[in-house]
Structure formats: structure tokens, C-alpha cells
Amino acid sequence: AEWGISPIHAYFSNHIPRLLLAGAPLTLFGALIDSRAREAILPALCAAGLLSGLGHKEWRFIVYTVPLLNFAAARGARAMFVQ
């Protein structure tokens, strides 16, 4: 591979999980159970998907998606831990 060129899946397989840390599974759970969380993460996932077309990928390009993804994680944690 050419230097500076990342695979198309790098944002979803590497950068987003590293930015979210333990919140990644909670983000998925929150999106599954809460329609507001799905609505919140849709633009974030679209932005990451569109930016995946670029050859050079860095976490700083998608760091702005983290608050939306953390909202979904918070909804998932609330559903899991609060009764």
C-alpha cells in the first residue's frame, strides 16, 4: 500500500472504536433500543462513511462525531443500568 493511504474501513474498524473506547458496544445497544439515538448517530455514520472515500484518514477528521455517538452510548447505558 502507498504511504498515507488507509483502507476504506479504517474509520469504522480502527478510529471510531478507539475514540469511543468502552462506549462502542453501548453505542450499538443504544441505537438498537432507542429511536432518538438512531436519529442522532445517522449523521455521524454518514459523515464517517463519506470521509471513508478519502485516501488519507486521521482521527481528527471524525472526532466531531464522538458527541453524537456518546449520546447513543448514554442511552444504552441508561437502559441497561437504570430501572
C-alpha positions as YAML, in Angstrom:
chain: A
units: angstrom
residues:
- id: 1
  name: ALA
  ca: [0.00, 0.00, 0.00]
- id: 2
  name: GLU
  ca: [1.07, 3.50, -0.68]
- id: 3
  name: TRP
  ca: [2.21, 5.55, 2.32]
- id: 4
  name: GLY
  ca: [-0.63, 7.57, 3.84]
- id: 5
  name: ILE
  ca: [-3.39, 5.51, 2.21]
- id: 6
  name: SER
  ca: [-5.69, 3.77, 4.69]
- id: 7
  name: PRO
  ca: [-8.21, 1.04, 3.91]
- id: 8
  name: ILE
  ca: [-11.78, 2.18, 3.33]
- id: 9
  name: HIS
  ca: [-12.96, 0.58, 6.58]
- id: 10
  name: ALA
  ca: [-10.34, 2.31, 8.78]
- id: 11
  name: TYR
  ca: [-12.78, 4.76, 10.38]
- id: 12
  name: PHE
  ca: [-15.21, 2.01, 11.38]
- id: 13
  name: SER
  ca: [-12.69, -0.68, 12.31]
- id: 14
  name: ASN
  ca: [-9.97, 1.43, 13.90]
- id: 15
  name: HIS
  ca: [-10.62, 5.12, 14.60]
- id: 16
  name: ILE
  ca: [-14.20, 5.15, 15.93]
- id: 17
  name: PRO
  ca: [-13.67, 2.21, 18.33]
- id: 18
  name: ARG
  ca: [-10.52, 3.88, 19.66]
- id: 19
  name: LEU
  ca: [-12.29, 7.21, 20.13]
- id: 20
  name: LEU
  ca: [-15.24, 5.62, 21.92]
- id: 21
  name: LEU
  ca: [-13.24, 3.07, 23.95]
- id: 22
  name: ALA
  ca: [-15.67, 1.06, 26.09]
- id: 23
  name: GLY
  ca: [-18.61, 3.10, 24.80]
- id: 24
  name: ALA
  ca: [-18.64, 1.37, 21.41]
- id: 25
  name: PRO
  ca: [-20.82, -1.59, 22.48]
- id: 26
  name: LEU
  ca: [-23.11, 0.75, 24.40]
- id: 27
  name: THR
  ca: [-23.46, 2.91, 21.30]
- id: 28
  name: LEU
  ca: [-24.68, -0.07, 19.30]
- id: 29
  name: PHE
  ca: [-27.03, -1.14, 22.11]
- id: 30
  name: GLY
  ca: [-28.40, 2.38, 22.48]
- id: 31
  name: ALA
  ca: [-29.03, 2.62, 18.75]
- id: 32
  name: LEU
  ca: [-30.88, -0.69, 18.79]
- id: 33
  name: ILE
  ca: [-33.27, 0.22, 21.59]
- id: 34
  name: ASP
  ca: [-33.79, 3.98, 21.21]
- id: 35
  name: SER
  ca: [-35.06, 5.71, 18.08]
- id: 36
  name: ARG
  ca: [-33.64, 9.06, 19.22]
- id: 37
  name: ALA
  ca: [-30.20, 7.51, 19.46]
- id: 38
  name: ARG
  ca: [-30.58, 6.10, 15.92]
- id: 39
  name: GLU
  ca: [-31.55, 9.55, 14.66]
- id: 40
  name: ALA
  ca: [-28.53, 11.07, 16.40]
- id: 41
  name: ILE
  ca: [-25.93, 8.68, 15.07]
- id: 42
  name: LEU
  ca: [-27.18, 8.60, 11.49]
- id: 43
  name: PRO
  ca: [-25.45, 11.88, 10.52]
- id: 44
  name: ALA
  ca: [-22.29, 10.79, 12.34]
- id: 45
  name: LEU
  ca: [-22.16, 7.49, 10.48]
- id: 46
  name: CYS
  ca: [-22.94, 9.21, 7.17]
- id: 47
  name: ALA
  ca: [-20.09, 11.68, 7.72]
- id: 48
  name: ALA
  ca: [-17.67, 8.86, 8.54]
- id: 49
  name: GLY
  ca: [-18.91, 6.91, 5.54]
- id: 50
  name: LEU
  ca: [-18.42, 9.82, 3.17]
- id: 51
  name: LEU
  ca: [-14.99, 10.59, 4.57]
- id: 52
  name: SER
  ca: [-14.04, 6.93, 4.12]
- id: 53
  name: GLY
  ca: [-13.70, 7.68, 0.42]
- id: 54
  name: LEU
  ca: [-10.65, 9.81, 1.10]
- id: 55
  name: GLY
  ca: [-7.30, 8.06, 0.86]
- id: 56
  name: HIS
  ca: [-5.75, 9.70, 3.91]
- id: 57
  name: LYS
  ca: [-7.65, 9.04, 7.13]
- id: 58
  name: GLU
  ca: [-6.97, 10.54, 10.54]
- id: 59
  name: TRP
  ca: [-9.00, 10.50, 13.74]
- id: 60
  name: ARG
  ca: [-9.11, 14.30, 13.76]
- id: 61
  name: PHE
  ca: [-11.39, 14.27, 10.71]
- id: 62
  name: ILE
  ca: [-14.13, 12.36, 12.54]
- id: 63
  name: VAL
  ca: [-13.61, 13.46, 16.15]
- id: 64
  name: TYR
  ca: [-16.72, 15.64, 15.77]
- id: 65
  name: THR
  ca: [-18.87, 12.52, 15.54]
- id: 66
  name: VAL
  ca: [-17.95, 11.40, 19.07]
- id: 67
  name: PRO
  ca: [-20.53, 13.50, 20.98]
- id: 68
  name: LEU
  ca: [-23.36, 12.06, 18.88]
- id: 69
  name: LEU
  ca: [-22.06, 8.53, 19.32]
- id: 70
  name: ASN
  ca: [-21.63, 9.11, 23.06]
- id: 71
  name: PHE
  ca: [-25.26, 10.20, 23.26]
- id: 72
  name: ALA
  ca: [-26.29, 6.82, 21.89]
- id: 73
  name: ALA
  ca: [-23.93, 5.14, 24.36]
- id: 74
  name: ALA
  ca: [-25.52, 7.08, 27.22]
- id: 75
  name: ARG
  ca: [-28.99, 5.97, 26.11]
- id: 76
  name: GLY
  ca: [-27.76, 2.38, 26.01]
- id: 77
  name: ALA
  ca: [-26.16, 2.64, 29.46]
- id: 78
  name: ARG
  ca: [-29.29, 4.17, 30.91]
- id: 79
  name: ALA
  ca: [-31.45, 1.38, 29.54]
- id: 80
  name: MET
  ca: [-29.02, -1.23, 30.78]
- id: 81
  name: PHE
  ca: [-28.31, 0.08, 34.27]
- id: 82
  name: VAL
  ca: [-31.30, 2.22, 35.33]
- id: 83
  name: GLN
  ca: [-34.63, 0.58, 36.00]
...
